[in-house]
Amino acid sequence: LLRTSTDDLDRRSAPRQPLDRAVTIRLDGHQLSTRTINLGTGGAELAGVLPGGTVETRLELTLSGCPSPLAATICGLSNGNTHVAFSAEAAALMRDILPALLNAPENEELEDAA
């Protein structure tokens, strides 16, 4: 007998919102470009599997419209996409700017609220 609960299926501490936004990733000294699938205060889903990226790999994201780079760690790979969890500092920034980011045009740079 296999039992699961909703908590077992989705352990995110904060919900994610659909957002298709350009993102540049710095990973092991290389710079890669992709797009977000969804975004939340605790992390994001990125389109594609990043070359050289495995679970627990640290990286830095520069998200279109975000005032500063976001430190993150790859926390999963599924359905051909990469899931990342933000550092505490990046999560704090996202809590401040996420509502505005979700409503801003892609090329609009937001002010850092901190």
SEMI-454237 format. One line per field, with one value per residue (C-alpha): residue number from 1; x, y, z. Coordinates in nm, 4 decimals. Layout:
n <- [NUM, ...]
east <- [X, ...]
north <- [Y, ...]
up <- [Z, ...]
REM end
This chain:
n <- [1, 2, 3, 4, 5, 6, 7, 8, 9, 10, 11, 12, 13, 14, 15, 16, 17, 18, 19, 20, 21, 22, 23, 24, 25, 26, 27, 28, 29, 30, 31, 32, 33, 34, 35, 36, 37, 38, 39, 40, 41, 42, 43, 44, 45, 46, 47, 48, 49, 50, 51, 52, 53, 54, 55, 56, 57, 58, 59, 60, 61, 62, 63, 64, 65, 66, 67, 68, 69, 70, 71, 72, 73, 74, 75, 76, 77, 78, 79, 80, 81, 82, 83, 84, 85, 86, 87, 88, 89, 90, 91, 92, 93, 94, 95, 96, 97, 98, 99, 100, 101, 102, 103, 104, 105, 106, 107, 108, 109, 110, 111, 112, 113, 114]
east <- [0.0000, 0.1427, 0.0257, 0.1142, -0.0137, -0.0140, 0.2726, 0.4792, 0.4207, 0.5036, 0.7336, 0.7670, 0.7413, 0.5857, 0.3683, 0.5087, 0.3441, 0.3699, 0.6219, 0.8008, 1.1027, 1.4580, 1.7238, 2.1027, 2.2738, 2.6318, 2.7275, 3.0840, 3.2282, 3.0000, 2.7159, 2.3942, 2.0635, 1.7200, 1.3726, 1.1699, 0.8668, 0.7481, 0.8775, 0.8128, 0.9774, 1.1629, 1.2736, 1.1993, 1.1577, 1.3870, 1.3339, 1.5669, 1.8337, 2.1424, 2.4666, 2.6821, 2.3984, 2.3171, 2.1209, 2.3002, 2.4962, 2.5132, 2.4511, 2.3633, 2.0621, 2.0240, 1.6526, 1.5204, 1.3686, 1.5305, 1.7627, 2.0380, 2.1587, 2.0001, 2.2039, 2.0378, 2.0968, 1.9597, 1.7118, 1.5640, 1.5431, 1.2111, 1.0176, 1.3265, 1.3450, 1.5638, 1.4229, 1.6187, 1.5847, 1.6935, 1.9403, 1.7935, 1.9144, 1.7679, 1.4385, 1.4176, 1.4664, 1.2017, 0.9517, 0.9969, 0.9728, 0.7767, 0.4332, 0.5794, 0.7926, 0.4895, 0.3116, 0.6046, 0.6961, 0.9995, 1.2405, 1.1421, 1.4084, 1.2664, 1.4159, 1.5716, 1.3388, 1.6123]
north <- [0.0000, 0.3362, 0.6476, 1.0022, 1.3370, 1.6740, 1.7741, 1.4821, 1.5928, 1.9619, 2.0695, 2.4338, 2.6823, 2.9422, 2.9076, 2.9822, 3.1931, 3.1317, 3.3760, 3.3591, 3.5861, 3.5916, 3.4789, 3.4621, 3.1984, 3.1894, 2.8282, 2.7032, 3.0102, 2.9769, 3.2076, 3.0502, 3.1973, 3.0484, 3.1517, 3.1052, 2.8771, 2.9899, 3.2027, 3.2337, 3.3877, 3.0639, 2.9566, 2.9076, 2.6542, 2.7184, 2.5965, 2.3121, 2.1153, 2.3304, 2.1817, 2.0828, 2.1452, 1.8704, 1.8696, 2.0785, 2.2799, 2.6458, 2.9145, 3.2784, 3.4043, 3.7457, 3.7785, 4.0360, 4.3183, 4.2136, 4.4771, 4.2337, 3.8770, 3.5939, 3.3159, 2.9759, 2.6013, 2.3394, 2.1356, 1.9177, 1.8203, 1.7077, 1.7127, 1.8477, 2.1541, 2.2723, 2.3650, 2.6045, 2.7191, 3.0726, 3.1565, 3.3295, 3.6678, 3.6126, 3.4905, 3.8069, 4.0212, 3.8220, 3.8703, 4.2447, 4.2607, 3.9568, 4.1247, 4.4110, 4.1741, 3.9648, 4.2753, 4.4613, 4.4442, 4.2207, 4.5020, 4.7193, 4.7242, 4.7359, 4.9274, 4.7204, 4.7706, 4.6941]
up <- [0.0000, -0.1058, 0.0704, -0.0129, 0.0951, -0.0695, 0.1622, 0.0314, -0.3261, -0.2867, -0.0055, -0.1103, 0.1701, -0.0639, -0.3736, -0.7172, -0.9837, -1.3591, -1.5065, -1.8411, -1.7894, -1.9289, -1.6836, -1.7112, -1.5004, -1.3797, -1.3143, -1.2625, -1.4347, -1.7377, -1.8318, -1.9652, -2.0781, -2.0239, -1.9087, -1.5940, -1.5974, -1.2560, -0.9718, -0.6005, -0.2993, -0.2260, -0.5716, -0.9386, -1.2138, -1.5096, -1.8643, -1.9550, -1.7761, -1.7234, -1.8622, -1.5650, -1.3203, -1.0743, -0.7498, -0.4845, -0.7449, -0.6460, -0.9060, -0.9490, -1.1443, -1.2998, -1.3625, -1.6074, -1.4012, -1.0721, -0.9191, -0.8163, -0.8822, -0.6830, -0.5206, -0.5539, -0.5359, -0.7746, -0.5725, -0.8451, -1.2105, -1.3575, -1.6825, -1.8587, -1.6315, -1.3428, -1.0016, -0.7808, -0.4194, -0.3364, -0.0595, 0.2472, 0.1196, -0.2293, -0.0765, 0.1359, -0.1757, -0.3629, -0.0776, -0.1234, -0.5027, -0.6264, -0.6531, -0.8568, -1.0650, -1.1597, -1.2892, -1.4473, -1.8165, -1.8701, -1.9522, -1.6517, -1.3765, -1.0249, -0.7342, -0.4560, -0.1594, 0.0947]
REM end
